[in-house]
Amino acid sequence: MRRSGLIASNEDSPSSNEEIEEEDISASDDGDSDNQEIDATPIQHKKRAKSTHDSRPSFNTIVETSFDAYFTYNSSRAQTSTNVFSKLVLPLTPEEYSEAIRSAASNLKSVEPAILADGYRTKVFSRCMSELKEGFNILCYGYGSKRDILNKFATECCAKAGHVVVVNAFQPNFVMKDLFTSIENVPGVTDQELTSTAIEKQARRIYDFFAGPSQEHLYLIIHNIDAAPLRNPKAEAHLSLLAHNPRIHIVASIDHINAPLLWSSSESSSRKPHGPITDSTTSRGFAWLWHDLTTLASYDFELAFADRSSISGAHGGGVRRKNDALAPQNATAMSETAARHILASVTQKAQKLFLLLGNKQLESIEEAGDDGASDLQQFAMAYDTLFNNARDNFIATNDTALRSLLGEFRDHGLIVSAQAGSGSGEVLWIPLRRERLTSVLQTLQIDK
């Protein structure tokens, strides 16, 4: 046991190990069994000590694994900058946008793809008509508006082969019933009995009418079949029923990058039936043929119903859009047209309150002499001051009435509020630039 202690204390010394081995050899010559058992012990301790010496780490540091590093990184808060482009550039009015587009277009050289040339366009139209006769429907994709060229295809080719219905699905007020109503203007469709005015019955009656062997063909030119009114499952089911009729042909355009996800592979590749049609319940599908129809033309007509003047309205919205509408840094995001629509729908007292706040804000801007300021919070009016002025003008006699009138404007973002940095309470202002606010106030005073 003394030897084992000697080994443990001198395990790092080579000379000590050699002396211990000599003592073990001399002890084994005595022939005593007890000494043999004792002699075996230092050898085992020597091996254990050697293995301990080899496996001992050179430093005492806990290394983080990749598994722990992943969760440590994802648990930290993401740093997002608020210095975005939409807050640095003021939105344009529709008039300013149109003027900017016209001035820019006059200085640019127009680029026309080869498909728009008369000779090449005739070949493309002839090919499309052949594919439609073979039982396919055509789906056009590519950069640029495809409305003009598809309308030319409808007038130059489809109108000579049968009935034509052009559908502008990009219009926000478009509904599926408008499409069926236009198709029912074809002579003879309404002669068939309609058991119900439901849209499903209308689709079935149109399908049965054009299923007759003596009927002319129907060509549906659908601009933006990927528009919101046609994305729901019911609209897709009705269109797939009509698209599978051998005498109904669809030529549609898409512009959304995820438009192919609207149809399954079986719907896209399902071929139209040949021969007499006996049952329409199981005959559904589109039989798409994809055509690259890149025109590089502007979407002026398609975007006529959208608010193109607001940069902040370009993204999808959600929480970020709501926060942007209420954030003081984005205080000029309201357009003049939107302000007029909101004011037309509120009460007369609410309009008077808006006039009061707007005139006070214009006075503050004129006193400061900063007409192009983007941060309008500096011209805001304190809530207490607004309440006193509203009470003096018999607009609101108490706090509840004033907050009720402000609620409609706050919900639509026409009046924005924030807490003053100096601790003086709530301040309110109108998120419109000076020239736009002046125009809105003048229109409101004329109407009154």
Secondary structure, 3 states (H helix, E strand, C coil): CHHHHHHHHCCCCHHHHHHHHHHHHHHHCCCCHHHHHHHHHHHHHHHHHHHHHHHCCCCCCCCCCHHHHHHHHHHCCCCCCCCCHHHHCCCCCHHHHHHHHHHHHHCCCCCCCHHHCHHHHHHHHHHHHHHHHCCCEEEEECCCCCHHHHHHHHHHHHHHHEEEEEEECCCCCCCHHHHHHHHCCCCCCCCCCCCCCCHHHHHHHHHHHHCCCCCCEEEEEEECCCCHHHCCHHHHHHHHHHHCCCCEEEEEECCCCCHHHHCCHHHHHCCCCCCCCCCCCCCCCCCEEEEECCCCCCCCCHHHHCCCCCCHHHCCCHHHHHHHHHCHHHCCCCCHHHHHHHHHCCCHHHHHHHHHHHHHHHHHHHHHCCCCCCCHHHHCEEHHHHHHHHHHCCCCCCHHHHHHHHHHHHHHCCCEEEECCCCCCEEEECCCCHHHHHHHHHHHHHHC
